[in-house]
Amino acid sequence: MQPRPLRTTVIGSYPFPGWLEFASQNLNAFGADDIAEMQDDAVVVAVHDQLAAGLDVITDGEQTRFDFNLSFYGFIEGIELESRTPRQFGPPAHDQRGKHRILGELQAPRGLGAVEEFERLKRLAPTGPTLKASVPGPYTLSGRLLPNGQYKDRYAVTEALLPIVRDELSALIAAGCTELTVDEPSMSCYAHKEDRRRFVDIFNRTVEPIVGQCRLSTHLCFGNFKGHAVGLRQYAPMFPDFLDFDVDEIHVEMASREYSELAIIERIAQKRDVAVGIIDVKSYYIETADDIAARVRQCLQHAPAERLSFAPDCGLSQTARWAAKQKLANMVAGVRRVREELGV
């Protein structure tokens, strides 16, 4: 059950301040201490905006990452990073993110950087809200690596990455993380045509060392690169198989899909907590508190308050900051209104 009925939370990422966007394109102009200070300042900004909205659960906004997962490749040895994306022009799409060649054994002796991120968040965030960390799972990470003679296919690459991710999760627990999301959007996007039982096995072996040691969740979405989806946007193929993920909470993207398949949360809530994506990060329509309250009431027709939490559909990194701030504030206000109605 949720630590608090109708909790308000986020997925992970938050928009970069404009100055950070500029600085990240001109890093050669800064020294190491300058960069460390910018990283702290950016996290302070993200934390401030989330606190101002009144969220129960916050993150560092993934302010020191390049996208939610792409920066992790910089920590992995045995690969040659793609220096130039294969398509530079035209409408944004996932083929504008390059793939990396595998040159040797995949390993990450320095970890993946998520522990350092969490330590920074602990240092900068005030007491009160729950602090959450997010780590992409090995199947999702494998998608940007090209199989070779040593790693024959994507599943072989996944198996090589699995212990690396598992070690990072264990290190986060050792660092005091009590709320952790393992993101596997690639599993969501391929569930309609791949072996779902194999996905369940991969996921559960990844999280096995930390089950029961934190509040563990997973985020099932359909992609959000440059505000665009990439997968077949249907949850039906994932269930009931994905109910066997060893997690406390499953997050589903609902707002951008006009609450299609909302009834699926009833099925999830019979076994897991469910976080409903109630803010559309792909749209610049600003959901009002009235909109949110109405959707929360609709969700309560399918699942009890003690099983429900609410969040944006995906991370907010692809949404302008001015809109992200308003959307989060209205989300919290709408949820609070229903809490008051229910007396919880």
N, C-alpha and C positions, 0 to 999 in steps of 0.2 A: 504494500500500500504506500501511497505518497506520504512523505514526511509531513506535508500539509495539504489538505484537500484543495484542489484547483490551484496548484502551484503555477507560478510564472517563471519561465526559464528562456534560455537562448540555446542555439545550436553550437556556436563557437566563434565564427568570424564576425567582425564588425568593420565598417568602412574605415579606411585610412584617412587621417586628416590630410588636407591638401599639401601642407608643408612636408609631410612625410613622403607623399608621392613624389614631390620634387626632389627631396633629398635622396631618395632611393635610386633615382636616375643619375645622381651626381655624387656617388659615394666617394669617388677619388678625391673630392674636395675636402673631405672630412678625415680627422684622425680617429683612432680606435676609441678614445675617450669621448669624442663628440658623438660617435655612433651609439655608444652605450647610453649616453645621456638622452639621445633621441628615442632610443628604444623604451627607456623608462618613461619619458614624457608621453609617448604614444599610448602606452598601457594606461597611464594615469587618465588620459583623455577618454579612452574606451570605458574604463571603470567608472569615471565620473558620469558619463552619459547613461550607463546602465543603472547606476545608483539613483540618478535623477528620475529615471523612469519608474523606479520602485520595484525592480525585479527581485524575486526570491533567490534566484540562482544567477551568477554572473561568470564570465570568463575574462581572459586577458584580451579578447577581441582578435586573437591571433595576429597581433600587430607586428610581430617580428617574423612572420612567415610570408613566403611568396605563395599565395593561394592557400587553400586548406591543406594541401598535401605536397605541392611541387617542391618546396624547400627541403623536404626530407631527403631528397636524392643527393643533396649536397653533403649529407652525413654518411652516405653509403659508399664503401670502397668496392672496387671491382667494376666500376662503370665509367663510361666516357660521356660526360654531359653534352647534350645537344647544344651547340653554340648558336644555332640560328633556326628559328621555327620554320617548318616546311612551306607554310603559306603565309605571306605577309599582308596581302590585300584582300578586299572583299568583305562580305558580311561575316561577323564573328561566329566561329564554330570551333568544335573541339580539335579539328585538324590543324588549328593554328598553335597548338601546343606540341612541341616536338617529342620524340621518343629517344631514349638513351641506349647506347650500345653497351652490352655486357662484355667486359674484357677478362674477368677472372672471378674468383670466388666472391660471392656477395657477403659482406660483413660490415658491421658498424661498431667498431671498438669504442667510439666516443658516445654511443647512444644515438638517438635521433633528435635530440634537442628539446624534447617536450618537458623534460624534468627541469631544465634551466628556465623554460618559460613559466612553469608552475611556481618555481622558487621566486621568480620575479613578481608574479602575481601575489603570492603570499606576503611579500615584503611591501607591496604598494597598496594593496586593498585594505580597507578598514574592516573591523570585525562587524559581523551582522549577516550579510548574505552568504550563502553557500558558494564556494569556489569550485568551478568545474574545469576539467581538462578534457581535451579531445585529441584522439590519435586515429589516423586512417588505418584501416585493417590491411592485411597483407595482400588480399586479392585486389583491392582497389589500388594499392601501391604498385602491384605487378603490371598494371595496365600501361605504364609509361616506359617499360623496359622491354627491349627486343630479345626474344629467345635466341639461343645460339646452340652450338654443339654440346655445351655442358648443361644448359637448361633448355630442354627440347621444346617446351610449350609454356603457355601462361601459367598452368598449374604447377609446373616444375619451378618456375620463378617464384610463385606464391609460396611454395614449400620452403624455399630458401629464405624468404623474407619473414616467414612466420615466427621463427625463434627470435629474430631481431625485434619484431613488434612486441612479442610476448615479454622479452626482457625489459623493454621500455615501459610497458604497463606495470610490471612488478616494481620497477624503479620509481614510478609515480606513486605507487602505494607506499613504498618506503619513505618517500618525501612528504607523506601526510595527506595525499589526495584522497578525498572521501566521495567524490562524485566524478565519474569518468564515462565518457562516450567513446565507443569504438565505431568509427564511421565506415560503412561499407556500401557507398552508393553504387559501386559497380555491381554488387550482388543484386541490388534492386533493379538496375537497368538490364541485367542479363537473366533475371529469374524466369522470364517467359520462354527461354530457349536453352538454358543450361540445366545441369543436374542440381536441383535445389537441395537434395539430401547431402550432396558433396559440399555445397556452400555451408550448410549447418555444421557439418563435421569440421570444416576449416575454421569457421568462426569459433566454435566451442573449444577447439584445441588452442586457439589463440588466447582466449580469455581464461582458460582453465586455472592458471595459478592465482588469479585475483577474484574469482567468484566467491562471494560472501565476505570479501574484505573491503568492499566499497559499494556505493550505489552505482550500478552499472547499467548503461543504456546503449542503444544503437539507433542510428539515424538512417532511415530508409527513404531515399528520395530519388529523383530522376535526373539529377544534374542541374547545374546552375552557372556554367561558364558564360561570362558576359550576359548573364540574365536569361540564358536559354537552356531548356531541357535537352537531354540527349537520348533518354530511354523511352520505351513504351510505358506510358503513364497509367499503368493499371496495377493495383495491389492484389487483385484476385489470384494471379499466378503464384504469389509468394506464400499464400496461406492455404492450408494450415502448417506447412513445413517450417516457416520462419518463426512460428510460435515456440519451436524447440530451441531457439537461441537461448543460451544461458545468460539472460539479462533480467534486470528488474523492470526495465521500461523500454518500450518500442515507440519511436517517434515516426509519425506519418505526415506526409505533405498533403494538406487538404485545401488550403485557401486558393492557391493558384489553379486548382482543378474544380473550383466552384462546388466543393464539398461532395464531389462524386465519390461514391463508395464509402460515405461516412458511416454506414452501418457496419463496416468492417471493424470499427473500434469496439463494438459490442463483443465481437469474437475475441479480439485481443484482450479486452478487460477481463475475460473469464479466466485468463492465465497470467497475464502481465499487466503492469501499469501501462498507460498509453499517453503519450504526449502528442497533442493535436496541433499541427501547423495551422495557425489561425490568422497569420499575417502573410500576405502575398508579397514576397520579396522581389518578384518579377514585375510588379505593377507600381505605378506612382499614384494610384488612388490611395489616399490616406484613410484607412479604416477608422471610423469613429468609435467612441466608447459604446454608443448604442449598437453599432454593427457587431462589435465584439461580444457584448452582453447577449445579444440575440443568438449568436453562434454558440456561445457557451451553454445557453439553455437548450439549444438543439442537441449538443453533444450529451447533455445530461439525460436525454431521452434514450441514449444507447449505453451509457456507462455511468457508474456512481461517482460522486465527487471525490471520494478517497482514492479512486483509480486514475484520476485525470490531472494532467498538467497542460499548459498552453505555451506555445512558442511561435516564432516565425517559421515559415515553411522550411527554410534552409538558413545557412549563415547569411549575414547581412553585408558581406564584403562587396557584393555587386550592386548594392543599393546606395544612392547618394546619402551622405550623412544627415543632411537636413530632414530627409524623409524617414531615415531609420530612427532618428530621435522621436519624431512625432508618432510613428507607428508603434514603437515600444511603449511610449507613454500612454497612448490610447488603449493598447492591449492590456496593460496593467489596470487602467481605470475601469475598463469594461469587465474584467475578471473580478475585480474587487466589488463591483456593484452586485454581481451575482453571489459572491461570498456573503455579502451583507444580507441579501435576500434569504439565503439559506441559514444564516447564523453560524457560518463556519470560518 
